[in-house]
Amino acid sequence: MTKNNEPEHGSLVSRSSIDSRFQWNINDIYPDQESWKTASQQFKKDVDAFSQYKGQLHDCQTLKTVLREQEKLSIIISKLYASGGRSRSFSRRFQQCCFLC
């Protein structure tokens, strides 16, 4: 712990000994299972829609659009994964969409 009673970076301390203001609250991402399920279903649709760009990277504007969409998908999959939906199918689908172009 530091002099301000904050955990040092990389230190191994029990969660109970960490001040609650420094603890991660999973409900900040998805407040309940239903909102997680809704987001995961939308993610699947978005990944399927991403395939429209396969073979279409012929100009800068399309590439820019694809990179922005890929970034959005990356953020969503990170939230889904971090909040307990550790389904292999999500990471597999995301990897497939990354290699479509």
N, C-alpha and C positions, 0 to 999 in steps of 0.2 A: 504494500500500500504506500501511496505517496504521503507527503506531509499533510495534505488536505483530506486524508482518509479515502482517497480514490484509488481504485485498483490500477496497478502498473500495467502498461501494455504488455500482453503476452504472458501475464502471470496466471498461475493456476490457483484460483480462489473459488470457494463454494458460492453458489448463487445467493444463498441466504445471508452471506456476509457482505454482499454488495448493496449499497444504498439503492432503493427502488428507482430513484431518478436516473440511474445508470443501467437499469435492466430493460431489456427489449420486451415490448408488449406485442405479442403476435396479433392481438385484436386490432392493432392499428393498421394492419394490412387488410385482413378480411375479418369483420366482426363476428361472423358465424359461418357454419358449414354451408348454408344455402348460398351465401354470397360467394364463397369459394367455388361451389359447384357451377354457379352461373358464369363466373369468370373463366373457369376451365372449359366450359362448353363453348363460350365465345372464342377462346383461344384456339380451340380445334377448328372452328369455322375460319378464323383469320389465317391459320396456317394453310388450310386448304385453298383459300382465296389467294394466298401468296404465290401459288403455283402459276398464276396467270403471267408472271414475269419470266418464266422459263423461256430462254432463247430470245428475250426481248431487250437485252442490254446493248442496244446499238447506238444509244445517244446519251449525252450527259444528264439530261432531265430525267430519263427513266432510271438511270443508275442512282441519281440523287433520291428519287422516290423510293426505290428498292432499299437503299441504305437506311432511310428514315423508317420505313416499315419494319425492316429487320431489327432496328434499334427498339422500336415499340414492342415487338414480339419478345425480344430479349428481356426487357424490363418486366413484362407480364409473366414470362416463364420463371424468372427469378423470384417474383412474389409468390407465385403458385407453389414453387418448390420449397421456398423458405417457410411458408405457412403450413406445412404439414402434408401437402399433396404430393408426396414424393413418388409419383407414379413414373415408371420407366417409359410409359407410352408418351408422356409429355416431352421428355428430353429426346426421345427417338424422333418424334414428329418435328421438333424444332431443328434437330440436326439435319433432317431431310430437307426442310425448307431453306436452310442455309446453303445447301449444295445444289439447289435447283438451277441457279443461274450460271 
